[in-house]
Amino acid sequence: MKPKFLIFGIIAIAALALSLNLKKPFYGYHDWNGITYGQIAKNYLRYGYSTTKLGQVENSEIASPVDFRYDTHYLPGMTLLISLPMHLLGSSEWVIRLLPSIFSLFSLYLIYLIATHLKDKTTGILAASLALATPVFLYFGKNPVHEVFCLTLMLLNIYLYLLFLKKKGQEKNKFFNYLLISSFISLFFGWPAFYLPPALAILGLLKTKQKKFLLLVLLPFIAFLIHLLPLKVLTGSFIGGGLSEIILYRLNLGEAAQKYQYTLLEFLKQYILFSRNMFTPILLLTAVSGLFTIKKHKPLFLVMLITGLAHTLIFHNAGYIHDYLQFPALGFIAISSALFVKKVTPKKYYPFIATLLVLVVFLSKFSFTKAMINSYMAKPEYDLVIQEIKPLKVGESKKLSSKQVKLLRGVVTPYYLEKKVEFNFDESVNFHQVIMEKERILVNPIVGATIKKIEQ
């Protein structure tokens, strides 16, 4: 099969891989993202875009607009987009995972296009195959997280930049305008996208001496201002809804961040561990080797690497806690690795070496990837909610052990019951009563329940 057709076979394999457990309830590894952002998307349908004022409403229960709780930590591009297919297909788990999966498939195609542009089609095939084989793609590629959308849009911006350099005359101006539009849109899908426009501005200015690239520097400031202005309407403050608190928290500053205290060495060890798990050691090695050996594209590679990791390094509290935040670095790692292999491998051995590398990347973390796909850490909470709580009618109650009640304190319970859960939890008693009300679930200790023995 010719390389230009082989890419579609790779994308088909990727689609099959991402379809595994697509309908799985949100009780797996980092599936709280599906609950958090899936609920916001559902609320656009529940209340309407005008009633929410495009604000990201978090309430699981039906609430009056005066009682809306807003997520102000991110711009709403992702949740707004996820809500669109829900109008036709409903709000099930697979629908919430659908658009991230499509964006991930498009990311593979863009990785192929960029690597092909920089070298040739066989390099593009290898780059896309390597990206597909990584644990971070195979698991998080279908998760509704901002980084998945950011990667696709960042790759699109890089490809448009490369096309701009290649074009002549009016075509050149047209593709610069495309780059401006695409860069601006990307900013509404997540903070990792904010670092690329200024980086491309510097790269383009040095490469072409055209001052119009400075327009790219303005875009993040405009987008951030657009984010702040509605917050005044929604929360009464330009930095309302906990925006200032989360910024300090992710910078590992303030009282809330005291939970995660680490030295620079501890951060680096954790970050490297995450990188090894998400991308595999062999792929990290070949990617770094590409950065040092391929001189022609080194400025572009540096931009891809820096912008892919910048957010997790600046807001290092997030990088220390969440492994999937490294997703935007996948483009650099796959493309740099593929170009390195192409450069150092004799032509007659290239098909064998390329295939071997893809297999090593896939098999070296196969068990880890499988464990993420089949993860079920919140399944006990889900089973209790679905089997014991959800069947209750309004006004009915159920006696649960305190151990069972502790399970209900996660994010699964309010999401699948579509109600607010209020706890009056008492660790000194063995049993609690769960009461089903119209808009909430109330959990109270049972008076007269057996008191736990006080240790002597």
N, C-alpha and C positions, 0 to 999 in steps of 0.2 A: 504494500500500500504506500502511495506517495505521501511524503510528510505533510503536504497541505491538506490531505484528507485524513491522515492519521490523527491529527489534533481533535477531530470530531469523535473519533473512537475513544480517545482519552477523556473527553468531556462526557461521553456516554457512560464510561466506567465510573467517572466521578459522580455522575448523577445517581447511578446505582448504589454507590458507596454511601452517599449522603441520604439515600432513602431508607437506610437501615434504621429501624426504630424511629422513623419520622413521626409516627402516631403515638409514641411513648408518652405517658403522662409526665408532668414536670416534677419528677422526684429524683432525677439523676444529678450527676456532677455539674455544678454551677447552673442547674436548671432554674434557680431562682430568677435568673435573667428572663427566662420565658414567662414566668409568672409576673414579674415586675412590669416588663414592657408589653407583655400580652394584655395585662389588665388595662394599661393606659390606652392601648389600641382599641380594646373592647369598649372603653368608656366613650371614645369618639362616636361609636355607633349608638351606645346607650343614650347619650344626652344630645348628640349632634355637635358638629364642629362649631357652630355659632354659640351655643350655650357654654361650651368649654372655652370659647375664645381662643381655640387652638392650644390652650394650656394642657399640660399632661396630668390629667386627673388620676390619682392613685386609688381612690376609694373602691373597695371591693363590694361594699353594700350600696344600695340605691340611696343617693344623698341629694339634698337640696344644694343648689349652687353656692349658697353661703357657707356650706359645710365641706366644700371641695378641698381636698389636700393635693397640692401640686408638687410634682417633681420638677424642680428648677435647675437641677444639676447638669442637664444636657439640653441642647437645642432639639426641637421636636421632629426633625426630618425623618428619622427612622420610624418612630411610632406612628406618625401620620401615614407613611408609606405602607407599613404593615397593616394598617386599618383598611386600606383600599380593597384587597381581595376578600376581606371579611364580609363585605356587602353582598357578595355573590356566594361565597363558600362557607360562611359561618366562622365561628371563633374557636375552632378546635385546635389541638396542639399542632397538627400537621400544617394547618393554614398559617399559623404564626411562624412556623419554621420554613415556610415555602419561599418567601422572598430572600431571606438570608442564603438559602441554598442556591437560588438563581444567581444572586450576586456573586457567590463563591465560584460558580461555574464560569461566569463572565470573567472573574479574576484569572482563572486558568487560561482563558483565551487571550487576555491582555498580556499575561506573562509570556505566552507563546509569541504574540505579536512584537513585544518589545525585544525579546531575545533574538527573534528573527531579524528585526530591524538592525540590531547591533552586530549580528554575525550572519546566521543563515537559518533555514527552516529546521534542519536537524538539531541545531542548538535550541531552537524554540521548542521542539518536541521534548527534548531532554528537560528543559527548564519547567515546562508544564507538568511533566511526569514526576519530577522531583517534588514539586509543590503538592501534587496530589498524594504522594506517598507519605507525607508528614502527618504525625498525630494531630497537630494543631488544625490542619485542614480537615482531616477525616472526622474529627469530632466537633470542633467548634465551627466548622464551615456551614453548619445548618442552624447554629444557635443565634437567636435574635439579640446580638450584641453590636454595639456601635463599631467596634473594630473591624468586623466582617464587611460592613458597608464602606467604611473608610478605606480599607485596602483596595477595593474595586475602584473607587472614585480617584484615589491617589494614583493608581496604575493608569487610569484613563488620562489623568492630567499629564503624567510623564510621557505617555504615548503621543498625546496631542503636541507636547513640547517638541518631541523628536520629529513629528511630521512638519511642524512649523519650520524647523531648521532645514528640512529637506525641500520644502516647497519654494517656488519662485513667484515674484510679482504679486498680483492680487490674491493668489492662492495663499501666499504667506500671511497676508493681513487677515484673510478669512480664518485661518487656523489659529492665529493669535486670539481672535475674538472667541473662537470655540474654547480655547484654553482659559480665557477670562471667565466665560460663562460656567464652564465645567468646574473650575476652581472655586467659584463663588457658591455653586450648588453644594459642592462637597462639604463645605464648612458647616452646613446645617445637619450633618449626619454624625458628627462627633469631634471631640477636641483633637484627636491625633491628626486630623486633616488640616489643622491650623498651621502646622509647621512647614508644609510643602510650598505654598505660594511664595512666602518670602525667600525660601531656599532656591526655588526656580527663578525668582527675580534676580538673585545674585548670579546664578549660573548663566541665565540668559543675557544679563548685562555684560558679564565678562566675555561671553562668547560672541555676542553680536554688536555690543556697544550701543544698542537701541534703548533709549531712556524710557520707552513705553513699558518696559518690563517692571518699572517701579510701581505701576498700577497694581501689580500682584501683591505688593507689600500692603496696600491699603485694604485689601479685601478682608483679612481677619479682623481688623479693627471695626469695619463696617458691620460684619456679621455679629461680632460680640455686642456692639451697640444695639443691633436689632434684637438680640437676645435679652438685653437688659430692659429695654423700653416696655415690653409687655409685662415684665415682672412687676412693674409699678402698678399696673392695672390689676393684675391677678393677686398680688400679695400686699400691695401698699408700699413696697420698697423696691428700689432698683436692684438690691442684692437680697431680696426676700426669699422665703422658702428654704433657707439654709444654704444658699449659694456661697456666702462668705465663709460659713463654717466648714463646708466640704472642701473649699480651696485650701484652708489652713490644715484640715485633716489630711488631705492628700499630699501636702508638703511636709507632713509629719510634724506639724506645729500645733500648739494649743493643747487643752486638757484632754480632749477626746482621743488624741493620737498617742497618749501615754500608754495605751494598751499595747501598741507595737513600738517598742524601743529596740533599736539595733545599731550596731556599729557599721562603719563603712565596709569592713571585711565581711560581716554577717550578711549585709545586703548583697554584696557581690557574689557570695557563695550561694545565696538563695536565687539570685537572678540567673546565675550560670546553670544551676540545677533546673530551673524552669526552662531555660533555653535548650538544654540537652533533652529534656522530656518532650518539648514541643516540636523541635526540629531535628533531633538526633545528632550525636557527636560528629559522625562522619560528614554530615551536611554542613555543620558549622565550620568544620575544618576546611572543606573545599571552598566554602563561601569566603572565608577570610583569606585563603590562598589566592582566590580570584581577585580580591581587593588589592593584593600586593603585587600580582604578576601581570595583570591586564592594564597597562598604562593608558591606553587610548581612551578608555571610558571611566577612568578613575574618578574624575569630578562628579559624574552622574552617579556612580556607585556610592560615593561618599554621601551625596544628597539622599539617595534611597535608604542607605543605612541609618544616617542621622535622623531623618524624618520618620523612619519606621520605629525607632526606639526612643525618640525625644520625649514623648509624653510620659512614658514609664520611668524615665531617668530623672526628669524634672519633678514630677509628682511621684516621688519614689515610694511613698507609702502604698500607692496602688500597685506599683511594680513589684513590691515586696510581698503583697498579699495575693494578687491575681495573675496566674500564669498566662491566661488567654490574651492579656493585654499586649503581648508581643506579636499578635497576629499581623499587624501592619508591616512587620519586618520580613514577612514571607516572600514578598516580591524580590527584594534584594538577595535574600539567601538562595532562592531557586535560580535566579538569573546569573548571579555571580558564580555559583557552583557550576552551572552548565557551561558558561564561557571558559572557566578554568579547565574543565575536563576536555573541552574541544581544543583548547590551546596546547595541552600537554600530551594528548593521546594521538599516536600515529593513526592515520586515516583508516588503515585496514583493521585496526583493533577497536575503532571507535564504537561500532554497534554493540560489541561484546561488553566493553567497559561501561558504556552508558547504561545498558540493560542491567549489568551487575550492580552498579551504583544504586539504581532505582530499587532493586530487590533488597539490597542491604539496608537502605533507608527504611523501607517498608517493614522488613522482617525484624530489624533490630529493636523496634518498639512495638511490635505487633501485639504482644500481651498487654502492654500498657494502653494502647489504643482500644483494644477490645474491652478492657476493664472500664474505660471511660464510657464507651458506647453502651455497655450493659450495666452501668452504675445504678444503684437504687437506694442511696443513703436516706432519702426521705420517704421511701415506700411504706414503712410502718405508719407514718403519719397519714399518708394518702389512703392506705387500706382502712385505717380507723375512721377517717372522715367519710369515705364512700360507703363502708359497710355498716358503721354504727351510728354516725351522726346525721348524715344526709337523709336517711329514711324517716327521721323524726318529723312529725307534723308540728305546725305552730301550736305552742302550748304544751307539747309533750316534753318529757325530760328523760335523762338516762343517767344511771349511776356508773361512774368510771373510777378506776383506781387512780391515785395520784400519779403513779408512773405513766398511765395512759394519758392523763391530762397534760403532762409535760410534753408529750409528743405533739399536742395540738398547738403548741406555742410557736410553731414555725410559720412560714409564708404559705404553705400548701393549704392550710385550713380555711382562711378567709377567701382564698382564690376559688377553690372548688365548691365552697358553700355559698359564695357570692354574698357574704354577710360579714359584718364587723364582729370580731370576737373580743369579748371583754372578760378578763380574768380577775377573780378575787381568790387567788391561789394561796393556800395555807400549807406549808410543808409539814406542819405538825399533825396533820390528819391523813388517814389512809385513803379516804374516798371523797370524791367531789361529784356534784350534780351538774350535768350539762343541760341547759334549758334552751329550747328552740323558740325564739321570738321572731317577729315578722322581719325586722331588719338587722337583727343581731343574734349572736349566740352568747349566752351568759353562763359563766362557770363559777359556781360557788362551792365552798367547802360544806360538806354535810354535817350539820350540827349533831353532836353526839357520836360522830364516827370514832372508831378506835384510835386512841392517841398512841403515837409511837413511843416506845419505851425510851426514857432519857438515860443515856449511857452514864453509868456510875463513874 
